[in-house]
């Protein structure tokens, strides 16, 4: 396509719509002389007379009328397209693609999504529940959810929930069989169901708060899984101890399917965050999602169970 294909067309349409060079120049915010020169260059390029000029009026020629009829329809479609585009930049729309770990999706994200889709029906949600570390940009995600310490420094992070509280849980069946660990040192005598990040060769280290100091315990693995929900299910079957978020196992504890140990003795994490590249922060759909999450946090909304 020629670089100058559209040169002069805006001037031509403006003159034809307004019936004169002065009015067209005012609409285009240029001088009448510049408008007249643009038309002259357009006529010269296509070797066709577009306007009949007199001292009293400016009229389209027959060729000019034919061209204007087609260009005016196209110009109106372009104007509508640009208006829609502008509106889409200020109104949340499109698809919001998120990646969220299994452990937090139920209490950190599902309540936000429920409110968000009700308030913003023009936005679709594409949710990947995935415990692997994800390159948001490379894999086309708008945002992800992770613990603060797991987020790269070049990402923008918005807090979704305050400090994440961990617990050690096991089923009554397991505790009746193996005994209840009375102190951290007893843990080495127990079976553990350990979590390993997908793609990683290392398992998650359990951290405890002992007299103001963080004590890290590397448990001997009885079972290793790369899915938090699977670890909780295995614990309910009496296969060992699990290190989990308190909210992640709240239902199981309430139904007495799991029991909490070392409550108040486990180091808290720095919170659960929505994170995204700086280039994404101006997206209306993402801003609306953040506003929804903040609104629920201010209201003290609890996750739906």
ABEGO torsion letter per residue (X at the ends): XBAAAABGAAAAAAAAAAGBAAAAAAAAGBBAAAAAAAAAAAAAAAGBBABBBBAABBBBBAAAAAAAAAAAAAAAAAAAAAAAAAAAAABBBEBBBBBBBAAAAAAAAAAAAAAAAAABAABBBBBBBBABBBBAAAAGBABBBBBAAABBAABBBBBABBBBBBBBBBBAAAAAAAEBBABAAAAAABBBBBBBBBGBABBBBBBBBBGGBBBBBBBBBABBBABAAAAAAAAAAGAEBBBBBAAAAAAAAAAGABBBBGBGABBBBAEBBBBBBAAAAABAAAAAAAAAAAAAAAAGBBBBX
